Amino acid sequence: MWLLAISLPLLPVIIVTVTRYWGGLGALYRHLLRVTPRLPWRRAVCARSVHGFVFQNCTHGRPESVLETFHLYARTHPSLSLGPERGELLDEVVRRVAPTWALELGTHCGYASVRILRLLPPTGRLLTVEHDATTADFGEEVILVAGFKHSQFQLLTCPSKDAIPRLRAHVGAELLQLVLMDHDAGQYLPDLLALEREGLIGPGCVLLFSDAHLPAARSLLEHVAGRPQRYAARRQVHGLLELQRHPLATPAPQSSAQDPSLSD
Ligand SMILES: C[S@@+](CC[C@H](N)C(=O)[O-])C[C@H]1O[C@@H](n2cnc3c(N)ncnc32)[C@H](O)[C@@H]1O
């Protein structure tokens, strides 16, 4: 009772603060979701809710409407989607690279997948990986709702470390030209090394890491900084780091045992 009496005069202050700083609080919450990747509630917290909102409110068959509906959702709810600022950098890279094979690690509800797919050249295909089966189903449905077909994308429902050795079966003799890692910053380096070992990253390949500002990404940054002959860091916008494998870099060896630079 006494607590109520104390807090009542503070009510207008609380309302004004929440209203004024809602965007900032949302951003803080999004940040907390991203820096706590292993908490069990993290994934469940928004996948079902985003999927339901997008499914009900977008115009089916129109990728731009799907993206706008994601943005609308994120105005009032915490969201794990890549978002419009980093999305613009992603768009610019997809247009420039025009990949025939793009890989996304961390599908979630399909926001970045839709962004990539709508800009791929006619022969371009996306492989996207999500380890949570329920989330993967939501993501796949959103991508289909946006109007894309399974001939344009494939969603692999497994952890990235299990998906990477299976990618060769999808791309055949080709290489990946674009990789977006938007899954777990702690997996950036092990997954980059696995992609190298599998010989999937060609000279000129562009790699994007969505949360390169997090402490968990430090090992990746150190690895890349120590190999200027292999990677060039292009820019970092809102935590999204763009790297490019040097166009003239020598092909990666098949096994890390053959190349000490891949084994740390
Ligand atoms: C930040 S969300 C991805 C957002 C998505 N790219 C978008 O723009 O909507 C991260 C997703 O990666 C998934 N994930 C985390 N670690 C993973 C791993 N090792 N392999 C595959 N998926 C993973 C999570 O379940 C989550 O759905």
PDBQT file of the ligand as one rigid body, heavy atoms in Angstrom, charges set to zero:
ROOT
HETATM    1  C1  LIG A 301      19.518 -12.181 -34.799  1.00  0.00    +0.000 C 
HETATM    2  S1  LIG A 301      18.548 -13.506 -35.284  1.00  0.00    +0.000 S 
HETATM    3  C2  LIG A 301      18.653 -13.474 -37.050  1.00  0.00    +0.000 C 
HETATM    4  C3  LIG A 301      17.850 -12.354 -37.658  1.00  0.00    +0.000 C 
HETATM    5  C4  LIG A 301      17.596 -12.559 -39.135  1.00  0.00    +0.000 C 
HETATM    6  N1  LIG A 301      18.800 -12.644 -39.916  1.00  0.00    +0.000 N 
HETATM    7  C5  LIG A 301      16.735 -11.398 -39.626  1.00  0.00    +0.000 C 
HETATM    8  O1  LIG A 301      17.246 -10.433 -40.168  1.00  0.00    +0.000 OA
HETATM    9  O2  LIG A 301      15.516 -11.468 -39.389  1.00  0.00    +0.000 OA
HETATM   10  C6  LIG A 301      19.606 -14.874 -34.926  1.00  0.00    +0.000 C 
HETATM   11  C7  LIG A 301      19.033 -16.235 -35.318  1.00  0.00    +0.000 C 
HETATM   12  O3  LIG A 301      20.112 -17.155 -35.415  1.00  0.00    +0.000 OA
HETATM   13  C8  LIG A 301      19.728 -18.387 -34.854  1.00  0.00    +0.000 C 
HETATM   14  N2  LIG A 301      20.979 -19.036 -34.468  1.00  0.00    +0.000 N 
HETATM   15  C9  LIG A 301      21.771 -18.738 -33.396  1.00  0.00    +0.000 A 
HETATM   16  N3  LIG A 301      22.873 -19.518 -33.394  1.00  0.00    +0.000 NA
HETATM   17  C10 LIG A 301      22.782 -20.309 -34.498  1.00  0.00    +0.000 A 
HETATM   18  C11 LIG A 301      23.634 -21.310 -35.045  1.00  0.00    +0.000 A 
HETATM   19  N4  LIG A 301      24.798 -21.626 -34.475  1.00  0.00    +0.000 N 
HETATM   20  N5  LIG A 301      23.232 -21.925 -36.181  1.00  0.00    +0.000 NA
HETATM   21  C12 LIG A 301      22.069 -21.577 -36.780  1.00  0.00    +0.000 A 
HETATM   22  N6  LIG A 301      21.218 -20.650 -36.294  1.00  0.00    +0.000 NA
HETATM   23  C13 LIG A 301      21.579 -20.016 -35.174  1.00  0.00    +0.000 A 
HETATM   24  C14 LIG A 301      18.798 -18.020 -33.721  1.00  0.00    +0.000 C 
HETATM   25  O4  LIG A 301      17.924 -19.092 -33.408  1.00  0.00    +0.000 OA
HETATM   26  C15 LIG A 301      18.072 -16.809 -34.286  1.00  0.00    +0.000 C 
HETATM   27  O5  LIG A 301      16.881 -17.181 -34.920  1.00  0.00    +0.000 OA
ENDROOT
TORSDOF 0
